Amino acid sequence: MSCLGIYQSIKMSLRSIKSNKLRSVLTMLGIIIGVSSVIILVSIAQGSAKNVTSSINQLGTNLLTINTFGTDLSLTVDKIDQLSKLNGVKAISPVVSGRVNVKKDQINSQVSLTATNDTYSSVRDAKVTQGRFINDLDIEYRQKIAVLGSETASTFFGVDNPVGQYIQVDGTSFKVVGVLASKGSSLGQSGDNVIIVPLSTGQRLVKSTTINQVYLQGKSQDQMDFVMNEVERKMASLYPNKSDSYSVTNQQDVMDTLSSVSNTMTMMLGGIASISLLVGGIGIMNIMLVSVSERTKEIGIRKAIGAKRRDVLLQFLIEAVVLSSMGGILGILAGVGLGKIIASFMSLTISYSSSVIVLSFFFSLLVGVVFGVFPANKASKLSPIQALRF
């Protein structure tokens, strides 16, 4: 068929769709719902995955966490020093944690305490917005200074600048030297309701010199598997026959596991939404079959004046494809629009993917072709004499 013939077939298809507006809209509704559902559900799933990845990245980059269990397996200064000298290790930060009672004037609250060293800020990506972070001299001279999380600073000082002011930590006066940038919540825990003090000072506060947790930063992301093997070998030599009494966790492993779960969820949601596209395709086939029955006389006249079987086949096939493509376009617009409305009302992060949008549109076209073939084939096989008698 020539380009002119195809053009004429498209014109006839559009004329037929126009003459039955309500029926055409109802036919397209299945495709519209299907395409918009795929876009909305997949975009919400991808947005959630990005949120999780961002939360984990806020914990620090190229991060290994070493935990030991029990006071007899504490990480001493000597052992921490040996770990810091391993190949591929950029920085290491020992941590002593606890809960302390913080008071300022009439405000009293329980806050998470982190006692650590000066490298903690780079290892855990803890940026300071006001003042400074802990340094080596603070640890050496057991200085009673504190760096506050953004939420802690807001609780005790409101909009005032806390730097240079004093707070009571378990009854002892501490000078505030810095405020951290907000990190939000990571894996269900707030990273902003915290107070950070020098390691030596914190050990006195919690009345324990035991270090059971160390954060270790690798020099490069590509070397993290190698660094983890080095750390595990070193820990095995430091604690022989006690492999159940410590753990080495790679942040990348956590991210990979969560990404795998997110991808599975995205595929599952996309698959569920795609079912409505198939239902829309069945709707198109039903309407096209009705259309063939209604237009039997028209088909007979066209065949009688010289239209070939392929002309009739192409006309009805184009009609089905036009319906599904228009439904696909309207579905994309509805999906993007409704997605933004849902995201704003439910405070969700939504991430649109151009590949998902294009794929859902071409899938709607495919549905039109597949479900339009049977009615079009039926129309093309009609005998002109029987069609005219009808």
Secondary structure in CASP SS format (residue, H / E / C, confidence):
PFRMAT SS
TARGET T0000
AUTHOR 0000-0000-0000
METHOD secondary structure of the structure
MODEL  1
M C 1.00
S C 1.00
C H 1.00
L H 1.00
G H 1.00
I H 1.00
Y H 1.00
Q H 1.00
S H 1.00
I H 1.00
K H 1.00
M H 1.00
S H 1.00
L H 1.00
R H 1.00
S H 1.00
I H 1.00
K H 1.00
S H 1.00
N C 1.00
K H 1.00
L H 1.00
R H 1.00
S H 1.00
V H 1.00
L H 1.00
T H 1.00
M H 1.00
L H 1.00
G H 1.00
I H 1.00
I H 1.00
I H 1.00
G H 1.00
V H 1.00
S H 1.00
S H 1.00
V H 1.00
I H 1.00
I H 1.00
L H 1.00
V H 1.00
S H 1.00
I H 1.00
A H 1.00
Q H 1.00
G H 1.00
S H 1.00
A H 1.00
K H 1.00
N H 1.00
V H 1.00
T H 1.00
S H 1.00
S H 1.00
I H 1.00
N H 1.00
Q C 1.00
L C 1.00
G C 1.00
T C 1.00
N C 1.00
L E 1.00
L E 1.00
T E 1.00
I E 1.00
N E 1.00
T E 1.00
F C 1.00
G C 1.00
T H 1.00
D H 1.00
L H 1.00
S C 1.00
L C 1.00
T C 1.00
V H 1.00
D H 1.00
K H 1.00
I H 1.00
D H 1.00
Q H 1.00
L H 1.00
S H 1.00
K C 1.00
L C 1.00
N C 1.00
G C 1.00
V E 1.00
K E 1.00
A E 1.00
I E 1.00
S E 1.00
P E 1.00
V E 1.00
V E 1.00
S E 1.00
G E 1.00
R E 1.00
V E 1.00
N E 1.00
V E 1.00
K E 1.00
K E 1.00
D C 1.00
Q C 1.00
I E 1.00
N E 1.00
S E 1.00
Q E 1.00
V E 1.00
S E 1.00
L E 1.00
T E 1.00
A E 1.00
T E 1.00
N C 1.00
D C 1.00
T C 1.00
Y H 1.00
S H 1.00
S H 1.00
V H 1.00
R C 1.00
D C 1.00
A C 1.00
K C 1.00
V E 1.00
T E 1.00
Q E 1.00
G E 1.00
R C 1.00
F C 1.00
I C 1.00
N C 1.00
D H 1.00
L H 1.00
D H 1.00
I H 1.00
E H 1.00
Y C 1.00
R C 1.00
Q C 1.00
K C 1.00
I E 1.00
A E 1.00
V E 1.00
L E 1.00
G C 1.00
S H 1.00
E H 1.00
T H 1.00
A H 1.00
S H 1.00
T H 1.00
F H 1.00
F H 1.00
G C 1.00
V C 1.00
D C 1.00
N C 1.00
P C 1.00
V C 1.00
G C 1.00
Q C 1.00
Y E 1.00
I E 1.00
Q E 1.00
V E 1.00
D C 1.00
G C 1.00
T E 1.00
S E 1.00
F E 1.00
K E 1.00
V E 1.00
V E 1.00
G E 1.00
V E 1.00
L E 1.00
A C 1.00
S C 1.00
K C 1.00
G C 1.00
S E 1.00
S E 1.00
L C 1.00
G C 1.00
Q E 1.00
S E 1.00
G C 1.00
D C 1.00
N C 1.00
V E 1.00
I E 1.00
I E 1.00
V E 1.00
P E 1.00
L H 1.00
S H 1.00
T H 1.00
G H 1.00
Q H 1.00
R H 1.00
L H 1.00
V C 1.00
K C 1.00
S C 1.00
T C 1.00
T C 1.00
I C 1.00
N C 1.00
Q E 1.00
V E 1.00
Y E 1.00
L E 1.00
Q E 1.00
G E 1.00
K C 1.00
S C 1.00
Q H 1.00
D H 1.00
Q H 1.00
M H 1.00
D H 1.00
F H 1.00
V H 1.00
M H 1.00
N H 1.00
E H 1.00
V H 1.00
E H 1.00
R H 1.00
K H 1.00
M H 1.00
A H 1.00
S H 1.00
L H 1.00
Y C 1.00
P C 1.00
N C 1.00
K C 1.00
S H 1.00
D H 1.00
S H 1.00
Y E 1.00
S E 1.00
V E 1.00
T E 1.00
N E 1.00
Q H 1.00
Q H 1.00
D H 1.00
V H 1.00
M H 1.00
D H 1.00
T H 1.00
L H 1.00
S H 1.00
S H 1.00
V H 1.00
S H 1.00
N H 1.00
T H 1.00
M H 1.00
T H 1.00
M H 1.00
M H 1.00
L H 1.00
G H 1.00
G H 1.00
I H 1.00
A H 1.00
S H 1.00
I H 1.00
S H 1.00
L H 1.00
L H 1.00
V H 1.00
G H 1.00
G H 1.00
I H 1.00
G H 1.00
I H 1.00
M H 1.00
N H 1.00
I H 1.00
M H 1.00
L H 1.00
V H 1.00
S H 1.00
V H 1.00
S H 1.00
E H 1.00
R C 1.00
T H 1.00
K H 1.00
E H 1.00
I H 1.00
G H 1.00
I H 1.00
R H 1.00
K H 1.00
A H 1.00
I C 1.00
G C 1.00
A C 1.00
K C 1.00
R H 1.00
R H 1.00
D H 1.00
V H 1.00
L H 1.00
L H 1.00
Q H 1.00
F H 1.00
L H 1.00
I H 1.00
E H 1.00
A H 1.00
V H 1.00
V H 1.00
L H 1.00
S H 1.00
S H 1.00
M H 1.00
G H 1.00
G H 1.00
I H 1.00
L H 1.00
G H 1.00
I H 1.00
L H 1.00
A H 1.00
G H 1.00
V H 1.00
G H 1.00
L H 1.00
G H 1.00
K H 1.00
I H 1.00
I H 1.00
A H 1.00
S H 1.00
F H 1.00
M H 1.00
S C 1.00
L C 1.00
T C 1.00
I C 1.00
S C 1.00
Y C 1.00
S C 1.00
S H 1.00
S H 1.00
V H 1.00
I H 1.00
V H 1.00
L H 1.00
S H 1.00
F H 1.00
F H 1.00
F H 1.00
S H 1.00
L H 1.00
L H 1.00
V H 1.00
G H 1.00
V H 1.00
V H 1.00
F H 1.00
G H 1.00
V H 1.00
F H 1.00
P H 1.00
A H 1.00
N H 1.00
K H 1.00
A H 1.00
S H 1.00
K C 1.00
L C 1.00
S C 1.00
P H 1.00
I H 1.00
Q H 1.00
A H 1.00
L H 1.00
R H 1.00
F C 1.00
END
